[in-house]
Amino acid sequence: MPNSTWLGATSFASSSQSVNMEEQPEADWHLQEWAKFRGKKQADLVNDLGWQKNAAFRLWHGHQPYRRDFVNAVARWLEIEPYELLMKPDDALGLRRLRQAAMDIAKGLEPVD
């Protein structure tokens, strides 16, 4: 039975399974990679979005679970779709190209490489 949850890691009081709370869970979104791709830095979260430094730090380093409002704000800031934050930039851009090629084929156009 879970007795505490912190950043997605659950510890179990009565089981041999336990989570070392000192280990940070791996981030499951790609904020830093997208920011680098767009030429942005952590300080830009504060300057461009008006966030507090501590909040920007926690999100940037994956120390705080993201919420829908954070994801939407960051996606707008990076000029990407919110779901693309869950993908590495190369993967998301490849998916965009694949989608565009499929749309071009459906329209009877030759796909562009």
Backbone as JSON Lines, residues from 0, in Angstrom:
{"i":0,"aa":"M","n":[0.85,-1.18,0.0],"ca":[0.0,0.0,0.0],"c":[0.89,1.24,0.0]}
{"i":1,"aa":"P","n":[0.71,2.13,-0.95],"ca":[1.56,3.32,-1.02],"c":[1.32,4.23,0.18]}
{"i":2,"aa":"N","n":[2.42,4.75,0.73],"ca":[2.25,5.68,1.84],"c":[2.73,7.08,1.5]}
{"i":3,"aa":"S","n":[3.46,7.24,0.4],"ca":[3.83,8.59,-0.01],"c":[4.19,8.59,-1.48]}
{"i":4,"aa":"T","n":[3.88,9.69,-2.09],"ca":[4.23,9.86,-3.5],"c":[4.93,11.19,-3.63]}
{"i":5,"aa":"W","n":[6.06,11.18,-4.34],"ca":[6.8,12.41,-4.55],"c":[7.4,12.36,-5.93]}
{"i":6,"aa":"L","n":[7.03,13.27,-6.79],"ca":[7.55,13.34,-8.15],"c":[7.38,12.03,-8.9]}
{"i":7,"aa":"G","n":[6.28,11.37,-8.67],"ca":[6.01,10.15,-9.41],"c":[6.65,8.91,-8.83]}
{"i":8,"aa":"A","n":[7.46,9.03,-7.79],"ca":[8.1,7.87,-7.18],"c":[7.3,7.52,-5.93]}
{"i":9,"aa":"T","n":[6.9,6.27,-5.81],"ca":[6.11,5.84,-4.68],"c":[6.96,4.94,-3.8]}
{"i":10,"aa":"S","n":[6.92,5.16,-2.49],"ca":[7.61,4.26,-1.58],"c":[6.57,3.38,-0.9]}
{"i":11,"aa":"F","n":[6.97,2.19,-0.56],"ca":[6.07,1.23,0.05],"c":[6.59,0.91,1.44]}
{"i":12,"aa":"A","n":[5.76,1.1,2.43],"ca":[6.17,0.94,3.82],"c":[6.34,-0.51,4.21]}
{"i":13,"aa":"S","n":[5.49,-1.4,3.74],"ca":[5.51,-2.77,4.23],"c":[6.04,-3.75,3.2]}
{"i":14,"aa":"S","n":[6.83,-3.29,2.26],"ca":[7.31,-4.17,1.23],"c":[8.81,-4.06,1.12]}
{"i":15,"aa":"S","n":[9.43,-5.07,0.53],"ca":[10.87,-5.0,0.32],"c":[11.2,-4.05,-0.82]}
{"i":16,"aa":"Q","n":[10.18,-3.68,-1.61],"ca":[10.39,-2.71,-2.68],"c":[10.37,-1.32,-2.06]}
{"i":17,"aa":"S","n":[11.38,-0.55,-2.38],"ca":[11.37,0.83,-1.94],"c":[12.11,1.67,-2.95]}
{"i":18,"aa":"V","n":[11.83,2.93,-2.93],"ca":[12.44,3.87,-3.85],"c":[13.39,4.74,-3.06]}
{"i":19,"aa":"N","n":[14.62,4.85,-3.52],"ca":[15.56,5.75,-2.89],"c":[15.15,7.17,-3.23]}
{"i":20,"aa":"M","n":[14.69,7.92,-2.25],"ca":[14.15,9.25,-2.51],"c":[15.25,10.23,-2.91]}
{"i":21,"aa":"E","n":[16.51,9.86,-2.72],"ca":[17.59,10.75,-3.11],"c":[17.86,10.67,-4.61]}
{"i":22,"aa":"E","n":[17.45,9.58,-5.24],"ca":[17.61,9.46,-6.69],"c":[16.49,10.23,-7.36]}
{"i":23,"aa":"Q","n":[16.85,11.1,-8.27],"ca":[15.85,11.87,-9.0],"c":[15.32,11.03,-10.15]}
{"i":24,"aa":"P","n":[14.01,10.99,-10.34],"ca":[13.47,10.26,-11.48],"c":[13.91,10.93,-12.77]}
{"i":25,"aa":"E","n":[14.08,10.12,-13.8],"ca":[14.45,10.67,-15.1],"c":[13.29,11.49,-15.64]}
{"i":26,"aa":"A","n":[13.6,12.65,-16.17],"ca":[12.56,13.51,-16.72],"c":[11.88,12.78,-17.87]}
{"i":27,"aa":"D","n":[10.56,12.87,-17.92],"ca":[9.83,12.21,-19.0],"c":[9.33,13.21,-20.03]}
{"i":28,"aa":"W","n":[9.89,14.4,-20.0],"ca":[9.66,15.35,-21.07],"c":[11.0,15.93,-21.46]}
{"i":29,"aa":"H","n":[11.05,16.58,-22.57],"ca":[12.32,16.98,-23.17],"c":[12.45,18.5,-23.24]}
{"i":30,"aa":"L","n":[12.16,19.16,-22.13],"ca":[12.2,20.61,-22.06],"c":[13.58,21.16,-22.42]}
{"i":31,"aa":"Q","n":[14.62,20.63,-21.8],"ca":[15.96,21.17,-22.05],"c":[16.39,20.96,-23.5]}
{"i":32,"aa":"E","n":[16.07,19.81,-24.06],"ca":[16.45,19.54,-25.45],"c":[15.74,20.49,-26.41]}
{"i":33,"aa":"W","n":[14.44,20.72,-26.18],"ca":[13.7,21.63,-27.04],"c":[14.2,23.07,-26.87]}
{"i":34,"aa":"A","n":[14.49,23.45,-25.64],"ca":[14.99,24.8,-25.42],"c":[16.32,25.0,-26.14]}
{"i":35,"aa":"K","n":[17.2,24.03,-26.05],"ca":[18.48,24.12,-26.76],"c":[18.24,24.22,-28.26]}
{"i":36,"aa":"F","n":[17.32,23.41,-28.76],"ca":[16.99,23.41,-30.18],"c":[16.51,24.8,-30.63]}
{"i":37,"aa":"R","n":[15.77,25.48,-29.76],"ca":[15.23,26.81,-30.06],"c":[16.16,27.94,-29.64]}
{"i":38,"aa":"G","n":[17.33,27.59,-29.08],"ca":[18.28,28.61,-28.67],"c":[17.87,29.34,-27.4]}
{"i":39,"aa":"K","n":[17.14,28.65,-26.53],"ca":[16.67,29.27,-25.29],"c":[17.36,28.62,-24.1]}
{"i":40,"aa":"K","n":[17.35,29.35,-22.99],"ca":[17.99,28.89,-21.76],"c":[17.0,28.94,-20.61]}
{"i":41,"aa":"Q","n":[17.41,28.35,-19.48],"ca":[16.55,28.35,-18.3],"c":[16.16,29.77,-17.9]}
{"i":42,"aa":"A","n":[17.08,30.69,-17.97],"ca":[16.78,32.08,-17.6],"c":[15.67,32.67,-18.46]}
{"i":43,"aa":"D","n":[15.52,32.17,-19.68],"ca":[14.47,32.67,-20.56],"c":[13.09,32.29,-20.05]}
{"i":44,"aa":"L","n":[12.97,31.19,-19.3],"ca":[11.68,30.85,-18.69],"c":[11.26,31.97,-17.74]}
{"i":45,"aa":"V","n":[12.23,32.5,-17.01],"ca":[11.95,33.58,-16.08],"c":[11.67,34.88,-16.84]}
{"i":46,"aa":"N","n":[12.55,35.19,-17.78],"ca":[12.44,36.47,-18.49],"c":[11.26,36.52,-19.46]}
{"i":47,"aa":"D","n":[11.07,35.47,-20.24],"ca":[10.03,35.47,-21.26],"c":[8.64,35.15,-20.7]}
{"i":48,"aa":"L","n":[8.59,34.22,-19.74],"ca":[7.29,33.79,-19.22],"c":[6.94,34.42,-17.87]}
{"i":49,"aa":"G","n":[7.9,35.12,-17.27],"ca":[7.64,35.77,-16.0],"c":[7.56,34.81,-14.83]}
{"i":50,"aa":"W","n":[8.16,33.64,-14.94],"ca":[8.12,32.66,-13.87],"c":[9.13,33.02,-12.79]}
{"i":51,"aa":"Q","n":[8.89,32.55,-11.6],"ca":[9.85,32.68,-10.51],"c":[11.07,31.81,-10.82]}
{"i":52,"aa":"K","n":[12.23,32.26,-10.38],"ca":[13.46,31.5,-10.65],"c":[13.39,30.08,-10.1]}
{"i":53,"aa":"N","n":[12.86,29.93,-8.9],"ca":[12.8,28.61,-8.29],"c":[11.88,27.67,-9.08]}
{"i":54,"aa":"A","n":[10.76,28.17,-9.54],"ca":[9.84,27.34,-10.33],"c":[10.48,26.94,-11.65]}
{"i":55,"aa":"A","n":[11.15,27.88,-12.29],"ca":[11.83,27.58,-13.55],"c":[12.92,26.53,-13.33]}
{"i":56,"aa":"F","n":[13.68,26.66,-12.25],"ca":[14.74,25.7,-11.93],"c":[14.15,24.31,-11.73]}
{"i":57,"aa":"R","n":[13.09,24.2,-10.93],"ca":[12.49,22.89,-10.64],"c":[11.97,22.22,-11.9]}
{"i":58,"aa":"L","n":[11.3,22.97,-12.76],"ca":[10.8,22.38,-14.01],"c":[11.95,22.03,-14.95]}
{"i":59,"aa":"W","n":[12.9,22.93,-15.08],"ca":[14.03,22.72,-15.99],"c":[14.78,21.44,-15.66]}
{"i":60,"aa":"H","n":[14.96,21.18,-14.36],"ca":[15.74,20.03,-13.92],"c":[14.88,18.82,-13.58]}
{"i":61,"aa":"G","n":[13.59,18.89,-13.85],"ca":[12.72,17.74,-13.63],"c":[12.44,17.45,-12.17]}
{"i":62,"aa":"H","n":[12.56,18.44,-11.29],"ca":[12.32,18.23,-9.86],"c":[10.88,18.46,-9.48]}
{"i":63,"aa":"Q","n":[10.07,18.84,-10.44],"ca":[8.65,19.08,-10.17],"c":[7.84,18.46,-11.29]}
{"i":64,"aa":"P","n":[6.8,17.74,-10.95],"ca":[5.95,17.2,-12.02],"c":[5.34,18.35,-12.82]}
{"i":65,"aa":"Y","n":[5.21,18.13,-14.08],"ca":[4.61,19.18,-14.89],"c":[3.1,19.07,-14.84]}
{"i":66,"aa":"R","n":[2.46,20.18,-15.07],"ca":[1.0,20.25,-15.12],"c":[0.61,20.76,-16.49]}
{"i":67,"aa":"R","n":[-0.64,20.59,-16.82],"ca":[-1.13,21.0,-18.12],"c":[-0.83,22.47,-18.41]}
{"i":68,"aa":"D","n":[-1.04,23.35,-17.44],"ca":[-0.8,24.77,-17.69],"c":[0.69,25.03,-17.96]}
{"i":69,"aa":"F","n":[1.6,24.31,-17.28],"ca":[3.03,24.44,-17.56],"c":[3.35,23.95,-18.96]}
{"i":70,"aa":"V","n":[2.83,22.78,-19.3],"ca":[3.1,22.19,-20.61],"c":[2.61,23.12,-21.72]}
{"i":71,"aa":"N","n":[1.41,23.64,-21.57],"ca":[0.86,24.52,-22.6],"c":[1.66,25.82,-22.72]}
{"i":72,"aa":"A","n":[2.05,26.39,-21.6],"ca":[2.82,27.63,-21.64],"c":[4.19,27.4,-22.27]}
{"i":73,"aa":"V","n":[4.85,26.32,-21.88],"ca":[6.17,26.02,-22.43],"c":[6.07,25.69,-23.92]}
{"i":74,"aa":"A","n":[5.04,24.96,-24.32],"ca":[4.87,24.63,-25.74],"c":[4.67,25.9,-26.57]}
{"i":75,"aa":"R","n":[3.83,26.82,-26.09],"ca":[3.66,28.09,-26.8],"c":[4.98,28.84,-26.89]}
{"i":76,"aa":"W","n":[5.73,28.87,-25.79],"ca":[7.01,29.56,-25.72],"c":[8.01,28.98,-26.72]}
{"i":77,"aa":"L","n":[7.99,27.65,-26.88],"ca":[8.91,26.97,-27.79],"c":[8.35,26.84,-29.21]}
{"i":78,"aa":"E","n":[7.09,27.27,-29.38],"ca":[6.41,27.2,-30.68],"c":[6.32,25.76,-31.2]}
{"i":79,"aa":"I","n":[5.87,24.88,-30.29],"ca":[5.65,23.48,-30.63],"c":[4.31,23.05,-30.07]}
{"i":80,"aa":"E","n":[3.88,21.87,-30.44],"ca":[2.66,21.3,-29.89],"c":[2.97,20.74,-28.5]}
{"i":81,"aa":"P","n":[2.03,20.8,-27.57],"ca":[2.3,20.3,-26.22],"c":[2.8,18.85,-26.18]}
{"i":82,"aa":"Y","n":[2.23,17.97,-26.99],"ca":[2.66,16.58,-26.96],"c":[4.1,16.41,-27.44]}
{"i":83,"aa":"E","n":[4.61,17.37,-28.2],"ca":[5.97,17.26,-28.7],"c":[7.0,17.39,-27.58]}
{"i":84,"aa":"L","n":[6.62,17.98,-26.45],"ca":[7.53,18.05,-25.3],"c":[7.84,16.66,-24.74]}
{"i":85,"aa":"L","n":[7.01,15.69,-25.05],"ca":[7.24,14.31,-24.61],"c":[8.15,13.55,-25.56]}
{"i":86,"aa":"M","n":[8.56,14.22,-26.63],"ca":[9.41,13.6,-27.65],"c":[10.69,14.41,-27.8]}
{"i":87,"aa":"K","n":[11.75,13.74,-28.19],"ca":[12.97,14.46,-28.52],"c":[12.7,15.27,-29.79]}
{"i":88,"aa":"P","n":[13.35,16.42,-29.93],"ca":[13.1,17.26,-31.1],"c":[13.26,16.52,-32.43]}
{"i":89,"aa":"D","n":[14.3,15.71,-32.58],"ca":[14.49,14.99,-33.84],"c":[13.32,14.06,-34.14]}
{"i":90,"aa":"D","n":[12.81,13.4,-33.1],"ca":[11.67,12.49,-33.29],"c":[10.42,13.26,-33.68]}
{"i":91,"aa":"A","n":[10.17,14.37,-33.0],"ca":[8.98,15.17,-33.29],"c":[9.05,15.76,-34.7]}
{"i":92,"aa":"L","n":[10.23,16.25,-35.08],"ca":[10.37,16.82,-36.41],"c":[10.24,15.75,-37.49]}
{"i":93,"aa":"G","n":[10.73,14.54,-37.21],"ca":[10.55,13.43,-38.14],"c":[9.08,13.08,-38.3]}
{"i":94,"aa":"L","n":[8.35,13.1,-37.19],"ca":[6.91,12.83,-37.24],"c":[6.18,13.91,-38.03]}
{"i":95,"aa":"R","n":[6.6,15.16,-37.87],"ca":[6.01,16.25,-38.66],"c":[6.23,16.01,-40.15]}
{"i":96,"aa":"R","n":[7.45,15.63,-40.53],"ca":[7.75,15.38,-41.95],"c":[6.93,14.21,-42.48]}
{"i":97,"aa":"L","n":[6.8,13.16,-41.68],"ca":[6.01,12.0,-42.08],"c":[4.55,12.39,-42.27]}
{"i":98,"aa":"R","n":[4.02,13.17,-41.35],"ca":[2.63,13.62,-41.46],"c":[2.42,14.48,-42.71]}
{"i":99,"aa":"Q","n":[3.37,15.38,-42.97],"ca":[3.26,16.24,-44.14],"c":[3.34,15.42,-45.42]}
{"i":100,"aa":"A","n":[4.23,14.42,-45.47],"ca":[4.35,13.56,-46.64],"c":[3.04,12.8,-46.87]}
{"i":101,"aa":"A","n":[2.43,12.3,-45.8],"ca":[1.16,11.59,-45.93],"c":[0.07,12.52,-46.44]}
{"i":102,"aa":"M","n":[0.05,13.75,-45.96],"ca":[-0.95,14.71,-46.44],"c":[-0.71,15.05,-47.91]}
{"i":103,"aa":"D","n":[0.55,15.2,-48.3],"ca":[0.87,15.48,-49.71],"c":[0.45,14.33,-50.61]}
{"i":104,"aa":"I","n":[0.68,13.1,-50.17],"ca":[0.27,11.93,-50.95],"c":[-1.24,11.91,-51.08]}
{"i":105,"aa":"A","n":[-1.94,12.18,-49.98],"ca":[-3.39,12.19,-50.0],"c":[-3.94,13.25,-50.96]}
{"i":106,"aa":"K","n":[-3.21,14.34,-51.11],"ca":[-3.63,15.41,-52.01],"c":[-3.16,15.15,-53.45]}
{"i":107,"aa":"G","n":[-2.42,14.07,-53.65],"ca":[-1.93,13.74,-54.97],"c":[-0.65,14.49,-55.35]}
{"i":108,"aa":"L","n":[0.04,15.02,-54.35],"ca":[1.29,15.74,-54.61],"c":[2.47,14.8,-54.41]}
{"i":109,"aa":"E","n":[3.58,15.13,-55.0],"ca":[4.8,14.37,-54.78],"c":[5.37,14.77,-53.42]}
{"i":110,"aa":"P","n":[5.71,13.8,-52.56],"ca":[6.3,14.15,-51.27],"c":[7.66,14.83,-51.45]}
{"i":111,"aa":"V","n":[7.94,15.78,-50.57],"ca":[9.21,16.51,-50.59],"c":[10.14,15.85,-49.57]}
{"i":112,"aa":"D","n":[11.36,15.56,-49.98],"ca":[12.32,14.94,-49.03],"c":[12.92,15.94,-48.11]}
